[in-house]
Amino acid sequence: MNIGMLWFDNDTQSDLSQKIQRAASYYQQKYGKQPDLCYVHPSMAQAPMNGNPGIKTGGIEVKTTKSVLPNHFWIGINGKTAATN
């Protein structure tokens, strides 16, 4: 992903999946496209996602990187799967 949106969510009452879905909903409203990739800090991936710390939530692939601070979400569209002309 070369271009994305940085989202901050420190709501302690929501799990990781809910936070990603909120960010994805906003992304779709703002840019008119459904995101399919989200980077989070490794410490965030340890939080439960509907009982399963899997790598996908709601059709969005979740990857970890130390480049993203805790409680931040780098969300966008995977450039590898985007159609090119």
Protein Blocks (a to p, Z undefined) as FASTA:
>chain_A
ZZdcddddfbfkbcfklmmmmmmmmmmmmnopacfbdcddfklmmpceehiacfbeehia
cdddfkbcghiacddddfklpccZZ
